[in-house]
Amino acid sequence: MGETTKLSVEKALNRLRKADASPKSKAARRDEEMNALDEETKRMRAQRLRLERRPKPPSS
């Protein structure tokens, strides 16, 4: 029989954790990015509306 290589406990746990952590699909990442951009757009619109409502200082 061939020799079996032994892993340290830490390496074995890391391999198990890596296998459990399923990578996100491209679509899921894209959805997250789109949601973040939508939130940023909403924030910027609200800020613009607040700025437009402020009375402008009289010009001299």
N, CA, C and O atoms as a MOPAC input file, in Angstrom:
PM7 MOZYME 1SCF
protein

 N      0.82900 1    -1.18900 1     0.00000 1
 C      0.00000 1     0.00000 1     0.00000 1
 C      0.86900 1     1.24500 1     0.00000 1
 O      1.96000 1     1.27800 1     0.56900 1
 N      0.34700 1     2.26000 1    -0.65600 1
 C      1.08100 1     3.51400 1    -0.71300 1
 C      0.98100 1     4.26300 1     0.59200 1
 O      0.09700 1     4.01300 1     1.41100 1
 N      1.88800 1     5.16800 1     0.76500 1
 C      1.88300 1     5.95800 1     1.99000 1
 C      0.78700 1     7.01900 1     1.93600 1
 O      0.53900 1     7.63100 1     0.89700 1
 N      0.15700 1     7.21600 1     3.05200 1
 C     -0.86900 1     8.23400 1     3.16700 1
 C     -0.24400 1     9.46400 1     3.79700 1
 O      0.40200 1     9.38200 1     4.84200 1
 N     -0.44300 1    10.60600 1     3.15100 1
 C      0.10400 1    11.83300 1     3.72200 1
 C     -0.83800 1    12.33300 1     4.79400 1
 O     -2.05700 1    12.31000 1     4.62100 1
 N     -0.28200 1    12.78000 1     5.88900 1
 C     -1.08800 1    13.25900 1     7.00500 1
 C     -1.16000 1    14.78100 1     6.95400 1
 O     -0.17500 1    15.46600 1     6.68100 1
 N     -2.36000 1    15.28100 1     7.22500 1
 C     -2.56800 1    16.72300 1     7.28200 1
 C     -2.63400 1    17.15400 1     8.73100 1
 O     -3.05600 1    16.39500 1     9.60300 1
 N     -2.21600 1    18.36900 1     8.97400 1
 C     -2.40600 1    18.90100 1    10.31900 1
 C     -3.89600 1    19.19300 1    10.49500 1
 O     -4.63600 1    19.33100 1     9.52100 1
 N     -4.30700 1    19.28300 1    11.72700 1
 C     -5.71900 1    19.55900 1    12.01200 1
 C     -6.12100 1    20.88800 1    11.40000 1
 O     -7.20800 1    21.01000 1    10.83400 1
 N     -5.25700 1    21.88100 1    11.50800 1
 C     -5.56200 1    23.21100 1    10.96400 1
 C     -5.78800 1    23.14900 1     9.45300 1
 O     -6.74800 1    23.72500 1     8.94200 1
 N     -4.90400 1    22.44900 1     8.74100 1
 C     -5.05500 1    22.34300 1     7.29000 1
 C     -6.31900 1    21.58800 1     6.92400 1
 O     -7.01200 1    21.95500 1     5.97500 1
 N     -6.62300 1    20.53700 1     7.66900 1
 C     -7.84100 1    19.76200 1     7.39200 1
 C     -9.07800 1    20.62600 1     7.59600 1
 O     -9.99000 1    20.60600 1     6.77000 1
 N     -9.11800 1    21.38600 1     8.68800 1
 C    -10.25700 1    22.27200 1     8.93300 1
 C    -10.37700 1    23.34100 1     7.85500 1
 O    -11.48200 1    23.65800 1     7.41300 1
 N     -9.25500 1    23.89300 1     7.43400 1
 C     -9.28500 1    24.91300 1     6.37900 1
 C     -9.84200 1    24.34900 1     5.08500 1
 O    -10.61200 1    25.01500 1     4.39300 1
 N     -9.45700 1    23.12400 1     4.75500 1
 C     -9.97900 1    22.50200 1     3.53100 1
 C    -11.47700 1    22.25900 1     3.63700 1
 O    -12.21400 1    22.48100 1     2.67700 1
 N    -11.93100 1    21.80200 1     4.80400 1
 C    -13.36800 1    21.58600 1     4.99800 1
 C    -14.14200 1    22.89400 1     4.92000 1
 O    -15.20700 1    22.95400 1     4.30600 1
 N    -13.61000 1    23.93100 1     5.53600 1
 C    -14.29000 1    25.22800 1     5.49800 1
 C    -14.34900 1    25.77500 1     4.08400 1
 O    -15.36000 1    26.34100 1     3.66800 1
 N    -13.26900 1    25.60600 1     3.35300 1
 C    -13.22700 1    26.09700 1     1.98100 1
 C    -14.25700 1    25.37200 1     1.11600 1
 O    -14.90100 1    25.98300 1     0.26300 1
 N    -14.40900 1    24.07100 1     1.34100 1
 C    -15.37100 1    23.29100 1     0.57700 1
 C    -16.80200 1    23.69700 1     0.92700 1
 O    -17.68300 1    23.67500 1     0.06700 1
 N    -17.03500 1    24.06800 1     2.19200 1
 C    -18.37500 1    24.46200 1     2.61900 1
 C    -18.76100 1    25.83700 1     2.09700 1
 O    -19.93300 1    26.09100 1     1.81800 1
 N    -17.79800 1    26.70800 1     1.96800 1
 C    -18.08200 1    28.06600 1     1.50800 1
 C    -18.24500 1    28.04100 1    -0.00800 1
 O    -17.26600 1    28.03000 1    -0.75500 1
 N    -19.48500 1    28.03300 1    -0.43900 1
 C    -19.72400 1    27.99600 1    -1.87900 1
 C    -19.53800 1    29.38600 1    -2.46000 1
 O    -20.08000 1    30.35400 1    -1.92600 1
 N    -18.79100 1    29.50100 1    -3.52800 1
 C    -18.58600 1    30.81600 1    -4.13800 1
 C    -19.89200 1    31.33500 1    -4.74100 1
 O    -20.71100 1    30.57100 1    -5.25200 1
 N    -20.05600 1    32.63500 1    -4.66600 1
 C    -21.26900 1    33.23900 1    -5.21000 1
 C    -21.21300 1    33.20100 1    -6.73000 1
 O    -20.15500 1    33.33900 1    -7.34300 1
 N    -22.36600 1    33.01300 1    -7.30000 1
 C    -22.42000 1    33.00000 1    -8.75300 1
 C    -22.26400 1    34.42600 1    -9.27300 1
 O    -22.40300 1    35.39300 1    -8.52400 1
 N    -21.97700 1    34.53600 1   -10.55500 1
 C    -21.83200 1    35.85900 1   -11.16700 1
 C    -23.11400 1    36.66100 1   -11.01900 1
 O    -23.08000 1    37.86400 1   -10.76200 1
 N    -24.24300 1    35.98600 1   -11.18500 1
 C    -25.52800 1    36.67000 1   -11.10200 1
 C    -25.76500 1    37.21100 1    -9.69300 1
 O    -26.27200 1    38.32100 1    -9.53500 1
 N    -25.40200 1    36.44000 1    -8.67100 1
 C    -25.60100 1    36.88400 1    -7.29600 1
 C    -24.71700 1    38.09000 1    -7.00000 1
 O    -25.16200 1    39.04800 1    -6.36900 1
 N    -23.46400 1    38.04400 1    -7.45400 1
 C    -22.57600 1    39.19200 1    -7.24700 1
 C    -23.09600 1    40.41400 1    -7.98300 1
 O    -23.06400 1    41.52200 1    -7.44800 1
 N    -23.57600 1    40.21800 1    -9.21200 1
 C    -24.10800 1    41.32800 1   -10.00300 1
 C    -25.33100 1    41.92600 1    -9.30900 1
 O    -25.49000 1    43.14600 1    -9.26300 1
 N    -26.20100 1    41.05500 1    -8.76600 1
 C    -27.37500 1    41.55100 1    -8.04900 1
 C    -26.97500 1    42.38800 1    -6.84500 1
 O    -27.56900 1    43.43700 1    -6.59300 1
 N    -25.97900 1    41.93700 1    -6.10400 1
 C    -25.51900 1    42.70200 1    -4.94700 1
 C    -24.95900 1    44.05900 1    -5.37600 1
 O    -25.22400 1    45.07600 1    -4.73600 1
 N    -24.18900 1    44.06600 1    -6.45500 1
 C    -23.63500 1    45.32600 1    -6.94500 1
 C    -24.74300 1    46.26600 1    -7.40600 1
 O    -24.69100 1    47.46800 1    -7.14700 1
 N    -25.73900 1    45.71800 1    -8.08500 1
 C    -26.85200 1    46.54600 1    -8.55900 1
 C    -27.63700 1    47.12400 1    -7.37900 1
 O    -28.04100 1    48.28600 1    -7.41000 1
 N    -27.85100 1    46.31400 1    -6.33900 1
 C    -28.55500 1    46.81500 1    -5.15900 1
 C    -27.76600 1    47.93100 1    -4.49400 1
 O    -28.34400 1    48.92600 1    -4.05800 1
 N    -26.46100 1    47.77600 1    -4.41100 1
 C    -25.62200 1    48.81600 1    -3.81700 1
 C    -25.69700 1    50.09300 1    -4.64700 1
 O    -25.78300 1    51.18900 1    -4.09500 1
 N    -25.66400 1    49.95400 1    -5.97000 1
 C    -25.75200 1    51.13000 1    -6.83600 1
 C    -27.12400 1    51.79000 1    -6.73000 1
 O    -27.22000 1    53.01700 1    -6.75600 1
 N    -28.18500 1    50.99200 1    -6.61100 1
 C    -29.52400 1    51.55900 1    -6.44200 1
 C    -29.61200 1    52.37500 1    -5.15600 1
 O    -30.18500 1    53.46500 1    -5.14400 1
 N    -29.04500 1    51.84800 1    -4.08000 1
 C    -29.05300 1    52.57200 1    -2.81200 1
 C    -28.27100 1    53.87700 1    -2.93000 1
 O    -28.69600 1    54.91000 1    -2.41200 1
 N    -27.14400 1    53.82800 1    -3.60200 1
 C    -26.33100 1    55.03300 1    -3.79400 1
 C    -27.10200 1    56.06800 1    -4.61900 1
 O    -27.04600 1    57.26100 1    -4.32400 1
 N    -27.81700 1    55.61800 1    -5.64200 1
 C    -28.61100 1    56.52200 1    -6.47700 1
 C    -29.71100 1    57.18100 1    -5.65500 1
 O    -29.94100 1    58.38400 1    -5.77100 1
 N    -30.39500 1    56.38900 1    -4.81900 1
 C    -31.44600 1    56.95000 1    -3.96800 1
 C    -30.87300 1    57.99200 1    -3.02700 1
 O    -31.47000 1    59.05100 1    -2.83000 1
 N    -29.71500 1    57.69900 1    -2.44200 1
 C    -29.08500 1    58.63000 1    -1.51400 1
 C    -28.72600 1    59.93400 1    -2.21600 1
 O    -28.94800 1    61.01800 1    -1.67600 1
 N    -28.17300 1    59.82900 1    -3.41700 1
 C    -27.76600 1    61.02000 1    -4.15300 1
 C    -28.97500 1    61.84400 1    -4.58600 1
 O    -28.92400 1    63.07300 1    -4.55100 1
 N    -30.05900 1    61.19000 1    -4.99200 1
 C    -31.27300 1    61.92600 1    -5.36400 1
 C    -31.82400 1    62.69300 1    -4.18200 1
 O    -32.19700 1    63.86000 1    -4.30600 1
 N    -31.87400 1    62.03000 1    -3.02300 1
 C    -32.38600 1    62.69000 1    -1.82400 1
 C    -31.50900 1    63.88300 1    -1.46900 1
 O    -32.02100 1    64.93700 1    -1.09200 1
 N    -30.21700 1    63.73100 1    -1.58400 1
 C    -29.30000 1    64.83200 1    -1.28000 1
 C    -29.50800 1    65.98900 1    -2.25500 1
 O    -29.50800 1    67.15100 1    -1.84900 1
 N    -29.68400 1    65.67600 1    -3.53300 1
 C    -29.90300 1    66.73400 1    -4.52500 1
 C    -31.19600 1    67.49000 1    -4.23600 1
 O    -31.23900 1    68.71700 1    -4.32900 1
 N    -32.25700 1    66.74600 1    -3.88200 1
 C    -33.52200 1    67.40400 1    -3.58100 1
 C    -33.40100 1    68.30800 1    -2.35300 1
 O    -33.96700 1    69.40100 1    -2.32700 1
 N    -32.66900 1    67.85600 1    -1.34300 1
 C    -32.45600 1    68.69600 1    -0.15800 1
 C    -31.71500 1    69.97000 1    -0.53400 1
 O    -32.06100 1    71.05800 1    -0.07500 1
 N    -30.69600 1    69.82900 1    -1.36800 1
 C    -29.90400 1    70.99800 1    -1.76100 1
 C    -30.72200 1    71.95500 1    -2.61900 1
 O    -30.57500 1    73.17100 1    -2.50200 1
 N    -31.57600 1    71.42000 1    -3.47400 1
 C    -32.38200 1    72.28600 1    -4.33200 1
 C    -33.44400 1    73.02900 1    -3.53900 1
 O    -33.85100 1    74.12000 1    -3.93800 1
 N    -33.90500 1    72.46500 1    -2.42300 1
 C    -34.93900 1    73.10900 1    -1.61100 1
 C    -34.38500 1    74.24900 1    -0.78200 1
 O    -35.12800 1    75.15300 1    -0.40200 1
 N    -33.09500 1    74.22300 1    -0.49600 1
 C    -32.49900 1    75.29200 1     0.30600 1
 C    -32.61400 1    76.61300 1    -0.43600 1
 O    -32.37100 1    76.66500 1    -1.64100 1
 N    -32.97900 1    77.68400 1     0.26500 1
 C    -33.03200 1    78.98000 1    -0.42100 1
 C    -31.62900 1    79.43600 1    -0.78400 1
 O    -30.68200 1    79.30000 1    -0.00900 1
 N    -31.53100 1    79.97200 1    -1.96700 1
 C    -30.24100 1    80.46700 1    -2.43400 1
 C    -29.96200 1    81.81900 1    -1.80700 1
 O    -30.88200 1    82.62200 1    -1.65300 1
 N    -28.72200 1    82.09300 1    -1.44300 1
 C    -28.40000 1    83.40800 1    -0.86600 1
 C    -28.60100 1    84.49100 1    -1.93400 1
 O    -28.32400 1    84.27900 1    -3.11400 1
 N    -29.08800 1    85.65300 1    -1.48800 1
 C    -29.27100 1    86.74100 1    -2.47000 1
 C    -27.94400 1    87.18400 1    -3.04600 1
 O    -26.94800 1    87.29500 1    -2.33100 1
 N    -27.93800 1    87.43600 1    -4.34200 1
 C    -26.70100 1    87.87700 1    -4.98300 1
 C    -26.55900 1    89.38500 1    -4.82300 1
 O    -27.55400 1    90.10900 1    -4.84900 1
 N    -25.34900 1    89.85200 1    -4.66100 1
 C    -25.11100 1    91.27600 1    -4.41900 1
 C    -25.08000 1    92.05700 1    -5.69700 1
 O    -24.89000 1    93.27300 1    -5.67200 1

